[in-house]
Amino acid sequence: MSTTSTQDVEQELWDLENLARARGLGDWMFEQFAPYARGRAVEVGAGIGTFSERLLAHGVDELLLLEPEPACVSRLRERFAGDERCEITDELLPEAPSVRARASTVDFVLCQNVLEHIADERATVDALAACLAPGGVLTLLLPAHPRLYGRLDRLYGHERRYTRSHLRAIVEEAGLEVLDLYAFNALGILGWMVKSRVGEATLDPRSLRAYERLLPLWRPVERRLRLPVGLSLVVHARKP
């Protein structure tokens, strides 16, 4: 049972709701993995369903949502009540029985900003790889650059930030073939660095609105160029 305080839960919901209103960022993140989203899918860390809704609209046939926070689970069950394509569970990885029950049957697994919270990252990636059908794809989006690790990471419960070599290693050790691995969202680095040094560990709606105004100008840049740095790393890996 989680020991998270009521205040912490309310703050998490506040942050998730603010992120949900950042439609430009959400669409840009979804663009990273949309080509792989199909068939039977699993979303790890579904939050309040911001990307779950996009996955269902994109046409996935079945969607398992894993979310450990009870308040978020309640939101998910309200949001997707009656949708027979969805199964919602509060199970934890790497042990999650619902993931194990889907061994070698899943077409797509999405895990965004979750693995950095889990101590046993390798066992978690192994569990997600095991549920993939041959040809199925795992997408991970993770915080990049250990040098950026600071106060915000600690407050958000991050165990680590990632390098390309470390991310590639844990994916390949799980028996997956890396299709693509790249930096994402260089635009967010400065804001993260400033926020890590001053202010509260919350998502400021004004900062998000400013980011959203800049994003239409920045998004085409990262579409054309593979920049060496980004606030996050994205990997797409396929089961042979």
C-alpha positions in Angstrom: 0.0 0.0 0.0 1.4 3.4 -0.9 2.4 5.8 1.9 2.0 8.8 -0.3 0.4 11.7 1.6 -2.9 13.2 0.5 -1.0 16.4 -0.3 1.4 14.6 -2.5 -1.4 12.8 -4.3 -3.2 16.0 -4.9 0.0 17.6 -6.3 0.6 14.6 -8.6 -3.0 14.9 -10.0 -2.5 18.7 -10.4 0.7 18.1 -12.4 -1.0 15.4 -14.6 -3.9 17.6 -15.3 -1.6 20.5 -16.3 0.3 18.2 -18.6 -2.9 17.0 -20.1 -3.8 20.6 -21.0 -0.4 20.9 -22.8 -1.9 19.4 -26.0 1.1 20.4 -28.1 3.6 18.5 -25.9 1.2 15.5 -25.7 0.8 15.4 -29.4 4.6 15.7 -29.9 5.2 12.8 -27.5 2.6 10.7 -29.1 4.1 11.3 -32.5 7.3 9.6 -31.3 5.6 6.2 -31.0 2.4 6.4 -33.0 3.8 4.2 -35.9 4.2 1.3 -33.5 0.9 1.6 -31.6 -1.3 -1.3 -32.7 -3.1 -4.4 -31.8 -2.8 -5.5 -28.2 -1.1 -2.8 -26.1 0.2 -2.2 -22.6 0.7 1.3 -21.1 2.9 1.4 -18.0 2.2 4.3 -15.7 -1.0 5.4 -17.4 -1.6 8.3 -15.0 -5.1 9.9 -15.6 -5.3 8.5 -19.2 -3.9 11.3 -21.3 -2.0 8.9 -23.6 -4.4 6.0 -23.1 -7.1 8.1 -24.8 -4.8 8.8 -27.7 -3.9 5.1 -28.0 -7.5 4.1 -28.2 -8.3 6.8 -30.7 -5.3 5.6 -32.8 -7.0 2.2 -33.0 -5.3 -0.2 -30.6 -7.6 -3.2 -30.1 -6.9 -4.0 -26.5 -5.2 -1.8 -23.9 -3.9 -2.8 -20.4 -3.3 0.2 -18.2 -0.9 -0.2 -15.3 -1.0 2.6 -12.7 0.0 2.1 -9.0 -1.5 5.4 -7.6 -5.1 4.7 -6.3 -6.3 8.2 -7.1 -5.2 7.8 -10.7 -6.7 4.4 -10.9 -10.0 5.9 -9.9 -9.8 8.5 -12.6 -8.9 5.9 -15.2 -11.9 3.7 -14.2 -14.2 6.7 -14.4 -12.8 7.8 -17.7 -12.9 4.5 -19.5 -15.9 2.9 -17.8 -17.7 0.7 -20.2 -14.9 0.6 -22.7 -14.4 -3.1 -23.3 -11.0 -2.5 -24.9 -9.5 -1.4 -21.5 -8.3 -3.3 -18.5 -7.0 -1.3 -15.6 -4.8 -2.6 -12.8 -2.7 -1.2 -9.9 -0.1 -4.0 -10.2 3.5 -3.1 -9.8 6.4 -4.1 -12.1 8.4 -6.3 -12.5 6.0 -8.8 -10.8 2.7 -7.6 -12.4 0.6 -10.8 -13.0 -1.4 -9.2 -15.7 1.8 -8.6 -17.7 3.1 -12.1 -17.1 -0.3 -13.5 -18.2 0.2 -11.8 -21.6 3.5 -13.6 -22.3 4.4 -13.4 -26.0 1.1 -11.9 -27.1 1.5 -8.1 -26.9 2.1 -5.9 -30.0 3.1 -2.7 -28.3 4.3 -1.6 -24.9 4.5 2.1 -23.9 6.5 3.1 -20.8 7.0 6.9 -20.5 8.8 8.5 -17.5 8.3 5.4 -15.3 11.5 3.2 -15.4 13.5 5.8 -13.6 11.3 5.3 -10.6 11.9 1.6 -10.3 14.9 0.2 -8.5 15.1 -3.0 -10.5 15.1 -1.6 -14.0 16.5 -4.7 -15.6 13.9 -7.0 -14.3 11.2 -4.6 -15.3 12.5 -4.3 -18.9 12.8 -8.1 -19.0 9.1 -8.4 -17.9 8.0 -6.0 -20.6 10.1 -7.8 -23.2 8.6 -11.1 -22.2 5.1 -10.0 -22.9 5.9 -8.9 -26.4 4.9 -11.1 -29.4 7.5 -11.6 -32.0 7.7 -8.4 -33.9 6.2 -6.4 -31.0 7.7 -3.1 -30.0 8.6 -1.6 -26.6 8.9 2.2 -26.5 10.7 3.8 -23.5 10.8 7.5 -22.9 13.2 8.3 -20.0 15.0 11.3 -18.5 18.4 11.8 -20.0 21.9 12.9 -18.9 23.0 11.9 -15.4 24.6 15.4 -15.1 21.1 16.9 -15.0 20.2 14.8 -11.9 19.3 17.1 -9.1 16.8 18.4 -6.6 13.8 17.9 -8.9 14.8 14.3 -9.7 15.0 13.5 -6.0 11.7 15.2 -5.3 10.0 13.3 -8.1 11.5 10.0 -6.8 13.8 9.3 -9.7 16.4 6.6 -9.1 18.5 7.8 -12.1 18.8 9.6 -15.4 20.0 7.7 -18.5 22.8 7.6 -21.0 22.4 6.2 -24.5 24.8 3.4 -23.8 23.1 2.3 -20.5 19.7 2.4 -22.1 20.8 0.4 -25.1 22.5 -2.2 -22.8 19.4 -2.9 -20.7 17.2 -3.2 -23.7 19.5 -5.5 -25.6 20.1 -7.6 -22.5 16.3 -8.2 -22.4 16.7 -9.8 -25.9 15.3 -6.9 -27.9 16.6 -5.3 -31.1 17.0 -1.5 -30.9 15.2 0.1 -33.9 15.9 3.6 -32.9 17.4 5.5 -30.0 17.6 9.3 -29.9 17.5 12.4 -27.8 14.1 14.2 -27.4 12.9 17.6 -26.2 16.1 19.8 -26.1 13.7 22.7 -25.7 12.9 21.5 -22.1 16.4 21.4 -20.8 16.7 25.0 -19.8 13.4 25.0 -18.0 14.3 21.8 -16.1 17.7 23.3 -15.0 16.1 26.5 -13.8 13.3 24.7 -12.0 15.9 22.3 -10.4 17.6 25.3 -8.7 14.7 27.6 -7.8 11.0 27.3 -7.1 8.8 24.4 -6.1 8.7 21.0 -7.6 5.4 21.6 -9.4 4.4 22.2 -13.0 3.9 25.9 -13.4 0.9 26.5 -15.8 2.5 29.7 -17.0 5.8 28.0 -17.9 3.9 25.3 -19.7 1.9 27.9 -21.7 5.2 29.6 -22.6 6.6 26.2 -23.7 3.5 25.5 -25.7 3.9 28.8 -27.6 7.5 28.0 -28.5 6.8 24.4 -29.4 5.4 25.0 -32.9 8.6 26.7 -33.8 10.9 24.1 -32.2 9.1 20.8 -33.1 10.1 21.0 -36.8 13.7 21.5 -35.8 13.8 18.1 -34.0 11.9 16.5 -36.8 14.6 17.5 -39.3 17.7 17.2 -37.1 18.8 14.5 -34.6 20.2 16.7 -31.9 22.9 15.2 -29.6 21.1 16.4 -26.4 17.5 16.4 -25.1 15.7 16.4 -21.8 14.7 12.8 -22.5 15.8 9.7 -24.4 13.5 7.6 -26.6 14.1 4.0 -27.5 12.0 1.8 -29.8 13.0 -1.9 -29.5 11.6 -4.9 -31.3 11.3 -8.5 -30.2 12.9 -10.7 -32.9 
